[in-house]
Amino acid sequence: MSGLSISKRLNQAVAKALNKYGERLHEEVLKATPMDTGELRRSIYKTKATEDNLTIEVGSRGAIAPYNVYVHEIPKTNYSTEGTGHKFLERPFEETKHLVSEFVKEEIKESD
């Protein structure tokens, strides 16, 4: 058995699982993000979880694409790439959020 406490090992496993999910969500968000000039896709970012901060974030930076909220919230029908469009952050999350528990279970098993 590792010298680490159970709590520390669990937090490490959860952080690793959240980061795997964050990578997956980031990929799905990029696929769903409309692309005209590419600025909106370049505005997409992700943060990483640590054992001390078990949170991740995938979002869009307004400084790069100040129109990001408008594109996210206003439905439009003439996007040139199928699957892209408004709610480009929300839709991929709703479609993949079930994976978080799968990633966590997998990492906990591997940490035994």
Accessible surface in RSA format (square Angstrom, percent):
REM  Atomic radii and reference values for relative SASA: ProtOr
REM  Chains: A
REM  Algorithm: Lee & Richards
REM  Probe-radius: 1.40
REM  Slices: 20
REM RES _ NUM      All-atoms   Total-Side   Main-Chain    Non-polar    All polar
REM                ABS   REL    ABS   REL    ABS   REL    ABS   REL    ABS   REL
RES MET A   1   203.20 105.2 112.63  74.5  90.57 215.6  90.79  77.2 112.41 148.9
RES SER A   2    60.64  51.2  34.87  46.5  25.77  59.4  36.47  77.7  24.17  33.9
RES GLY A   3    87.94 108.4   0.00   N/A  87.94 108.4  44.81 123.0  43.13  96.6
RES LEU A   4    71.74  40.0  62.42  44.7   9.33  23.4  64.58  45.4   7.16  19.3
RES SER A   5    66.32  56.0  50.60  67.5  15.72  36.2  53.64 114.2  12.68  17.8
RES ILE A   6   127.99  72.8 122.98  91.6   5.01  12.1 123.26  88.8   4.73  12.8
RES SER A   7    70.94  59.9  65.06  86.8   5.89  13.6  41.23  87.8  29.72  41.6
RES LYS A   8    82.32  40.2  77.95  47.8   4.37  10.4  48.62  43.8  33.69  35.9
RES ARG A   9    42.12  17.7  40.37  20.6   1.76   4.2  12.78  17.5  29.34  17.8
RES LEU A  10    80.15  44.6  76.45  54.7   3.69   9.3  79.53  55.9   0.61   1.7
RES ASN A  11    45.96  31.7  45.96  44.4   0.00   0.0   0.25   0.6  45.71  44.2
RES GLN A  12    68.21  38.1  61.31  44.8   6.91  16.4  26.42  56.2  41.79  31.7
RES ALA A  13     5.52   5.1   0.45   0.7   5.07  11.5   5.10   7.2   0.42   1.1
RES VAL A  14    28.37  18.7  28.37  25.7   0.00   0.0  28.37  24.6   0.00   0.0
RES ALA A  15     7.61   7.0   7.61  11.7   0.00   0.0   7.61  10.7   0.00   0.0
RES LYS A  16   112.13  54.7 107.18  65.8   4.95  11.8  63.43  57.1  48.70  51.9
RES ALA A  17     0.59   0.5   0.14   0.2   0.45   1.0   0.42   0.6   0.17   0.5
RES LEU A  18    23.33  13.0  23.08  16.5   0.25   0.6  23.33  16.4   0.00   0.0
RES ASN A  19    30.76  21.2  27.05  26.1   3.72   8.9  13.47  32.4  17.30  16.7
RES LYS A  20    73.28  35.8  66.34  40.7   6.95  16.5  52.43  47.2  20.86  22.2
RES TYR A  21     4.87   2.3   4.87   2.8   0.00   0.0   4.87   3.7   0.00   0.0
RES GLY A  22     1.91   2.4   0.00   N/A   1.91   2.4   1.91   5.2   0.00   0.0
RES GLU A  23    70.05  40.2  69.90  52.9   0.15   0.3  35.57  68.8  34.47  28.1
RES ARG A  24    95.19  40.0  93.08  47.4   2.11   5.0  20.84  28.5  74.34  45.1
RES LEU A  25    13.53   7.5  13.53   9.7   0.00   0.0  13.53   9.5   0.00   0.0
RES HIS A  26    30.44  16.6  30.44  21.2   0.00   0.0  19.63  20.2  10.80  12.6
RES GLU A  27    92.70  53.2  89.20  67.5   3.49   8.3  30.41  58.8  62.29  50.9
RES GLU A  28    40.29  23.1  38.45  29.1   1.85   4.4   3.59   6.9  36.70  30.0
RES VAL A  29     0.95   0.6   0.95   0.9   0.00   0.0   0.95   0.8   0.00   0.0
RES LEU A  30    54.53  30.4  54.05  38.7   0.48   1.2  54.37  38.2   0.17   0.4
RES LYS A  31   129.12  63.0 115.40  70.8  13.72  32.7  83.06  74.8  46.06  49.1
RES ALA A  32     7.87   7.2   6.69  10.3   1.18   2.7   7.87  11.1   0.00   0.0
RES THR A  33     0.00   0.0   0.00   0.0   0.00   0.0   0.00   0.0   0.00   0.0
RES PRO A  34    13.54   9.9  11.30  10.3   2.24   8.1  12.51  10.3   1.03   6.4
RES MET A  35   104.43  54.1  83.81  55.5  20.62  49.1  73.80  62.7  30.63  40.6
RES ASP A  36   140.78  98.6 107.71 107.2  33.07  78.2  37.83  89.0 102.95 102.7
RES THR A  37    94.72  67.4  67.02  67.9  27.70  66.0  72.70  97.6  22.02  33.3
RES GLY A  38     4.41   5.4   0.00   N/A   4.41   5.4   2.90   8.0   1.50   3.4
RES GLU A  39    60.81  34.9  60.73  45.9   0.08   0.2  23.19  44.8  37.62  30.7
RES LEU A  40     8.36   4.7   7.99   5.7   0.37   0.9   7.99   5.6   0.37   1.0
RES ARG A  41    62.84  26.4  58.27  29.7   4.56  10.9  18.20  24.9  44.64  27.1
RES ARG A  42   142.77  59.9 121.37  61.9  21.41  51.0  70.57  96.4  72.21  43.8
RES SER A  43     0.72   0.6   0.00   0.0   0.72   1.7   0.09   0.2   0.63   0.9
RES ILE A  44    14.42   8.2   0.00   0.0  14.42  34.7   0.00   0.0  14.42  39.1
RES TYR A  45    41.48  19.4  36.76  20.9   4.72  12.3  21.52  16.2  19.96  24.6
RES LYS A  46    68.72  33.5  45.67  28.0  23.05  54.9  10.92   9.8  57.79  61.6
RES THR A  47    59.37  42.2  52.11  52.8   7.26  17.3  52.68  70.8   6.68  10.1
RES LYS A  48   133.46  65.1 115.65  71.0  17.81  42.4  71.43  64.3  62.03  66.1
RES ALA A  49     5.84   5.4   0.00   0.0   5.84  13.3   0.00   0.0   5.84  15.5
RES THR A  50    73.65  52.4  68.80  69.8   4.85  11.6  69.41  93.2   4.25   6.4
RES GLU A  51    42.84  24.6  35.33  26.7   7.51  17.9  13.40  25.9  29.44  24.0
RES ASP A  52   136.12  95.3  98.45  98.0  37.67  89.1  36.03  84.8 100.09  99.8
RES ASN A  53    81.04  55.9  76.57  74.0   4.47  10.8  23.42  56.4  57.62  55.7
RES LEU A  54    65.08  36.2  45.16  32.3  19.92  50.1  45.23  31.8  19.85  53.4
RES THR A  55    81.94  58.3  76.40  77.5   5.54  13.2  67.55  90.7  14.39  21.7
RES ILE A  56    38.39  21.8  15.76  11.7  22.63  54.5  16.16  11.6  22.23  60.3
RES GLU A  57    87.30  50.1  82.36  62.3   4.94  11.8  29.47  57.0  57.83  47.2
RES VAL A  58    23.27  15.3   1.47   1.3  21.79  52.5   1.47   1.3  21.79  59.1
RES GLY A  59     7.29   9.0   0.00   N/A   7.29   9.0   7.29  20.0   0.00   0.0
RES SER A  60    21.80  18.4   2.50   3.3  19.31  44.5   2.50   5.3  19.31  27.0
RES ARG A  61   117.61  49.4 112.20  57.2   5.40  12.9  36.67  50.1  80.94  49.1
RES GLY A  62    33.27  41.0   0.00   N/A  33.27  41.0  21.13  58.0  12.15  27.2
RES ALA A  63   103.93  95.6  59.66  92.1  44.27 100.7  72.49 102.1  31.44  83.3
RES ILE A  64    71.70  40.8  55.92  41.7  15.78  38.0  61.14  44.0  10.56  28.6
RES ALA A  65     0.00   0.0   0.00   0.0   0.00   0.0   0.00   0.0   0.00   0.0
RES PRO A  66   108.23  78.9  79.96  72.9  28.26 102.7  83.01  68.5  25.22 156.7
RES TYR A  67    91.29  42.6  84.67  48.2   6.62  17.2  83.88  63.0   7.40   9.1
RES ASN A  68    12.61   8.7  12.09  11.7   0.51   1.2   1.86   4.5  10.75  10.4
RES VAL A  69   103.74  68.3 101.80  92.2   1.95   4.7 103.73  90.1   0.01   0.0
RES TYR A  70   135.42  63.2 127.96  72.8   7.46  19.4  96.14  72.2  39.28  48.4
RES VAL A  71    25.05  16.5  23.30  21.1   1.75   4.2  25.05  21.8   0.00   0.0
RES HIS A  72    19.02  10.4  19.02  13.2   0.00   0.0  15.69  16.2   3.32   3.9
RES GLU A  73    78.24  44.9  66.48  50.3  11.76  28.0  29.80  57.6  48.44  39.6
RES ILE A  74    76.34  43.4  75.08  55.9   1.26   3.0  75.08  54.1   1.26   3.4
RES PRO A  75    92.67  67.5  75.37  68.7  17.29  62.9  75.66  62.5  17.00 105.7
RES LYS A  76   111.07  54.2  95.40  58.5  15.67  37.3  48.25  43.4  62.82  66.9
RES THR A  77   143.11 101.8 107.69 109.2  35.42  84.4  82.10 110.3  61.01  92.2
RES ASN A  78   109.84  75.7  84.35  81.5  25.48  61.4  40.63  97.8  69.21  66.9
RES TYR A  79    49.93  23.3  25.01  14.2  24.92  64.8  26.03  19.6  23.90  29.5
RES SER A  80   107.99  91.3  62.36  83.2  45.63 105.1  55.64 118.5  52.35  73.3
RES THR A  81    68.80  48.9  64.83  65.7   3.98   9.5  44.72  60.1  24.09  36.4
RES GLU A  82   174.60 100.2 142.33 107.7  32.27  76.8  65.22 126.1 109.38  89.3
RES GLY A  83    49.14  60.6   0.00   N/A  49.14  60.6  38.16 104.7  10.98  24.6
RES THR A  84    16.24  11.6   1.12   1.1  15.12  36.0   0.04   0.1  16.21  24.5
RES GLY A  85     4.64   5.7   0.00   N/A   4.64   5.7   4.64  12.7   0.00   0.0
RES HIS A  86    52.35  28.6  52.08  36.2   0.27   0.7  30.51  31.4  21.84  25.4
RES LYS A  87    51.20  25.0  51.20  31.4   0.00   0.0  30.82  27.7  20.38  21.7
RES PHE A  88     0.44   0.2   0.44   0.3   0.00   0.0   0.44   0.3   0.00   0.0
RES LEU A  89    43.96  24.5  39.89  28.5   4.07  10.2  39.89  28.0   4.07  10.9
RES GLU A  90    81.94  47.0  76.41  57.8   5.53  13.2  27.09  52.4  54.85  44.8
RES ARG A  91    76.76  32.2  74.17  37.8   2.58   6.2  52.47  71.7  24.29  14.7
RES PRO A  92     3.79   2.8   3.44   3.1   0.34   1.2   3.79   3.1   0.00   0.0
RES PHE A  93    83.20  41.6  83.20  51.5   0.00   0.0  83.20  50.4   0.00   0.0
RES GLU A  94    88.65  50.9  73.14  55.3  15.51  36.9  35.70  69.0  52.95  43.2
RES GLU A  95   116.17  66.7  95.59  72.3  20.59  49.0  46.46  89.9  69.72  56.9
RES THR A  96     9.45   6.7   9.45   9.6   0.00   0.0   9.45  12.7   0.00   0.0
RES LYS A  97    97.46  47.5  89.34  54.8   8.12  19.3  53.26  47.9  44.20  47.1
RES HIS A  98   104.60  57.2  92.42  64.2  12.17  31.1  76.53  78.9  28.06  32.7
RES LEU A  99    21.80  12.1  21.78  15.6   0.02   0.1  21.78  15.3   0.02   0.1
RES VAL A 100    42.15  27.7  41.97  38.0   0.18   0.4  42.09  36.6   0.06   0.2
RES SER A 101    58.77  49.7  53.48  71.4   5.29  12.2  40.73  86.7  18.04  25.3
RES GLU A 102    91.59  52.6  85.76  64.9   5.83  13.9  36.92  71.4  54.67  44.6
RES PHE A 103    37.41  18.7  37.25  23.1   0.16   0.4  37.41  22.7   0.00   0.0
RES VAL A 104    30.44  20.0  30.43  27.6   0.01   0.0  30.43  26.4   0.01   0.0
RES LYS A 105   130.80  63.8 126.18  77.4   4.62  11.0  79.01  71.1  51.78  55.2
RES GLU A 106    74.84  43.0  70.04  53.0   4.80  11.4  26.70  51.6  48.14  39.3
RES GLU A 107     5.09   2.9   4.44   3.4   0.65   1.5   0.20   0.4   4.90   4.0
RES ILE A 108    61.23  34.8  61.23  45.6   0.00   0.0  61.23  44.1   0.00   0.0
RES LYS A 109   153.99  75.1 140.34  86.1  13.65  32.5  84.76  76.3  69.23  73.7
RES GLU A 110   111.60  64.1  77.71  58.8  33.89  80.7  45.32  87.7  66.28  54.1
RES SER A 111    45.65  38.6  24.22  32.3  21.43  49.4  28.29  60.2  17.36  24.3
RES ASP A 112   141.04  98.8  84.15  83.8  56.89 134.5  51.61 121.5  89.43  89.2
END  Absolute sums over single chains surface
CHAIN  1 A     7166.8       5874.9       1291.9       4144.3       3022.6
END  Absolute sums over all chains
TOTAL          7166.8       5874.9       1291.9       4144.3       3022.6
